[in-house]
Amino acid sequence: DCAYLDEYKLAISQDTLIEDVHFSQSYMTPCEIAQKALLVNISDVLASGSEAKYFSISLSGNLDENFIQEFYQGLNEISKEYNIKLIGGDLTKSSKITISITIFGDYKNRNISSRKNAKPNYILAVLGEFGSSTQGLYNLQNNIKDNYFIKLHKKPVLYPDFCKKIAKNSVFPYAMMDSSDGLVDCLYQISQKSNVKIKIDYSKIPHKTSDKNFVLYGGEDYSLVIALHQKDFEKFPELIQIGEIKEGEGIFLNNEKLEYKSYEHFN
């Protein structure tokens, strides 16, 4: 999800979050909204193998002073946690809250990821769990009291240390994505760009929700999905192998071809 400017070793990404599409004030505070908005952008840069360095933000809405102060408090907390600097942006009035962030990452002396890098006989591995954020959203929308899933929906877990480690220590080309649009979407994107078949074992996929559809197709977990060489896989014991890359095409779950489904913004 990043553009690479190789001349400057610069990775750039942009995400937009819109009220009542990506979040609701009925269950998220201004601080929580800001934190998630910045985290999902940081995740894109980390998943590229780059280090997040700077961001700019445009915030629109019918906002009062208290909202703006709490919102920027949330930004400040995440900025300090990930050592990333705010370098500019814009503030305007509109009928709904819209947050657009552009983020800049540095990949000097790093082996960065590409969806085109998966090859036959590679390992398909993951870091993190799947379906938890969607379960959290479901619980919020249905007034189900829950601390674990709701917390993960509001504030996703990222993996900056691992992303740095794989970018610094991998020898072979690798494909790495975050699961912002779901596990199957990641697999489909890698399969299509690399022209390979991906076989996975459902029993190996880390998950805590009992909803299989959430595990496979639910988004906003920001867990890592990685196709990498066996020799590189052995360097990273924190990874869990859930499948393998083969010659061919398509995604197969326990030897049955999976239907591709992902969130469509304009349907």
C-alpha positions in Angstrom: 0.0 0.0 0.0 3.0 2.3 -0.4 4.6 4.1 -3.3 8.4 3.7 -3.3 10.5 6.7 -4.4 13.8 4.8 -4.8 15.8 8.0 -5.5 15.1 9.1 -2.0 14.6 5.7 -0.3 11.2 7.1 0.6 7.9 5.1 1.1 4.7 7.1 0.9 1.1 6.1 1.8 -2.2 7.8 2.3 -5.4 6.7 4.0 -8.7 8.5 4.5 -11.2 7.7 7.3 -14.8 9.0 7.1 -17.3 9.2 9.9 -20.1 6.5 9.8 -18.0 4.6 7.2 -14.9 3.8 9.1 -15.8 4.9 12.6 -18.7 6.3 14.7 -18.7 8.9 17.5 -21.3 6.8 19.2 -18.7 4.3 20.3 -15.3 6.0 19.8 -13.9 9.1 21.5 -12.0 11.8 19.6 -8.8 10.5 21.1 -9.5 6.9 20.0 -10.5 8.1 16.5 -7.2 10.0 16.1 -5.1 7.0 17.5 -6.6 4.6 15.1 -6.4 6.9 12.1 -2.6 7.3 12.7 -2.0 3.7 13.5 -3.5 2.4 10.3 -1.3 4.7 8.3 1.8 3.7 10.3 0.9 0.0 9.6 1.1 0.5 5.8 4.7 1.9 6.1 5.8 -0.8 8.5 4.4 -3.6 6.3 6.5 -2.3 3.5 9.6 -2.8 5.6 10.2 0.9 6.0 10.5 3.0 9.2 7.7 5.5 9.7 9.2 9.0 10.1 6.7 11.9 9.3 3.1 12.5 8.6 0.7 15.3 7.6 -3.0 15.3 8.4 -6.2 17.0 7.1 -9.1 17.0 9.5 -12.6 18.1 8.4 -15.9 18.2 10.3 -18.3 20.3 12.4 -15.8 20.3 15.3 -15.7 22.1 18.6 -12.6 23.0 20.5 -12.9 20.1 22.9 -13.0 17.6 20.0 -9.9 19.1 18.4 -7.9 19.2 21.6 -8.8 15.6 22.5 -8.1 14.5 18.9 -4.7 16.0 18.8 -3.9 14.5 22.2 -4.5 11.1 20.7 -2.2 11.9 17.7 0.5 13.1 20.1 0.4 9.9 22.1 0.8 7.7 19.1 3.4 10.0 17.6 5.6 9.7 20.7 5.1 5.9 20.9 6.3 5.4 17.3 8.7 8.3 17.2 7.0 9.9 14.2 6.7 13.7 13.6 3.7 15.7 12.4 4.9 18.1 9.7 1.7 19.8 8.5 -1.8 19.5 7.3 -5.1 21.3 7.1 -8.3 21.9 9.2 -11.6 22.7 7.5 -15.3 22.6 8.3 -17.7 20.0 6.8 -20.8 18.1 7.6 -19.0 14.8 8.5 -15.7 14.1 10.1 -13.1 13.2 7.5 -9.5 12.4 8.4 -6.8 12.1 5.6 -3.2 11.2 6.6 -0.2 11.1 4.3 2.7 9.2 5.9 6.4 9.1 4.9 8.8 6.2 5.7 12.5 5.7 5.2 13.9 2.4 3.8 17.6 3.2 3.5 19.6 0.0 4.1 16.4 -2.1 4.2 15.1 -5.0 2.0 11.6 -3.8 1.4 8.5 -5.9 0.5 6.6 -6.3 -2.7 3.5 -8.3 -3.5 5.3 -9.5 -6.6 8.0 -11.3 -4.6 6.2 -14.6 -3.6 7.6 -17.7 -5.4 6.8 -21.4 -5.5 8.0 -23.3 -2.4 7.9 -20.2 -0.3 6.4 -20.3 3.2 3.1 -18.5 3.9 3.4 -17.1 7.4 1.6 -14.7 9.7 2.2 -12.6 12.8 -0.9 -11.6 14.8 -4.4 -12.8 14.9 -7.4 -12.6 12.5 -11.0 -11.7 12.9 -10.7 -10.0 16.2 -11.3 -6.5 15.0 -14.4 -7.4 13.1 -15.7 -9.3 16.1 -15.0 -6.1 18.1 -17.0 -4.0 15.7 -19.8 -6.5 15.7 -19.9 -6.3 19.5 -19.9 -2.5 19.5 -22.7 -2.4 17.0 -24.8 -4.9 19.0 -24.1 -3.6 22.5 -22.2 -6.7 23.5 -20.0 -5.9 26.5 -16.5 -7.1 25.8 -13.0 -5.7 26.6 -10.7 -7.9 24.4 -12.2 -7.6 20.9 -13.4 -4.0 21.2 -10.0 -2.9 22.4 -8.4 -4.5 19.3 -10.9 -2.9 17.0 -10.3 0.6 18.5 -6.5 0.3 18.8 -4.9 -2.3 16.5 -1.6 -3.9 17.5 1.3 -3.2 15.2 4.7 -4.9 14.9 7.4 -2.3 14.3 10.3 -4.4 15.8 9.5 -7.4 13.6 9.1 -5.3 10.5 12.5 -3.8 11.1 14.0 -7.2 11.7 12.7 -8.8 8.5 13.7 -5.7 6.5 17.2 -5.8 7.9 17.8 -9.6 8.0 15.9 -11.2 5.1 18.2 -12.3 2.2 15.6 -13.3 -0.3 12.8 -11.1 -1.8 9.6 -11.4 0.3 6.0 -10.3 0.1 4.5 -8.7 3.2 1.1 -7.0 3.8 -1.0 -6.0 6.7 -4.5 -7.5 6.9 -6.3 -4.2 6.7 -8.9 -5.6 4.3 -8.8 -9.2 5.6 -6.7 -12.3 5.4 -8.1 -13.6 2.1 -7.6 -10.1 0.5 -3.9 -10.3 1.4 -3.6 -13.8 -0.1 -5.4 -12.7 -3.2 -3.3 -9.7 -3.8 -0.1 -11.7 -3.3 -1.4 -14.5 -5.5 -2.4 -12.2 -8.3 0.8 -10.0 -8.3 3.2 -13.0 -8.0 1.2 -15.4 -10.3 1.2 -18.2 -7.7 -1.2 -20.6 -5.9 -1.5 -20.2 -2.1 -2.6 -23.2 0.0 -3.5 -22.5 3.7 -4.6 -24.7 6.6 -7.4 -23.1 8.7 -6.4 -24.8 11.9 -3.0 -23.0 11.8 -4.5 -19.5 11.5 -4.2 -17.6 14.8 -7.7 -16.5 15.9 -9.8 -16.0 19.0 -13.2 -15.4 17.5 -15.4 -18.4 16.6 -16.7 -16.8 13.4 -14.9 -18.3 10.5 -16.1 -15.6 8.1 -14.6 -12.9 10.4 -11.3 -14.9 10.5 -11.0 -15.2 6.7 -12.6 -12.0 5.4 -12.8 -9.6 8.4 -10.6 -6.5 8.0 -8.8 -4.0 10.3 -6.7 -6.5 12.2 -3.4 -5.1 10.8 -1.7 -8.4 11.4 1.1 -9.4 9.0 0.8 -11.8 6.1 4.2 -12.8 4.7 5.4 -15.0 1.9 9.1 -15.7 2.3 11.9 -18.2 1.5 12.3 -21.2 3.8 15.8 -20.1 4.8 14.5 -16.6 5.8 11.5 -18.1 7.6 13.8 -20.1 9.9 15.3 -16.8 11.1 12.0 -15.5 12.6 10.7 -17.9 15.3 7.8 -15.6 16.1 6.2 -16.3 12.7 3.5 -19.0 12.4 3.3 -20.9 9.1 -0.3 -21.3 7.9 0.4 -22.4 4.3 2.7 -22.6 1.4 3.2 -21.1 -2.1 2.9 -23.3 -5.1 2.9 -23.0 -8.9 -0.5 -22.2 -10.3 -3.2 -19.7 -9.3 -6.0 -19.2 -6.7 -6.3 -19.5 -2.9 -7.0 -22.9 -1.4 -8.2 -23.6 2.1 -7.8 -27.2 3.1 -7.7 -28.0 -0.6 -10.9 -26.2 -1.4 -10.7 -23.1 -3.6 -11.7 -19.9 -1.7 -14.0 -17.3 -3.1 -12.4 -13.9 -3.1 -14.4 -11.3 -1.1 -13.2 -7.9 0.1 -14.8 -4.6 1.1 -15.9 -2.6 -2.0 -16.2 1.1 -1.4 -18.4 1.9 -4.4 -20.8 -1.0 -4.3 
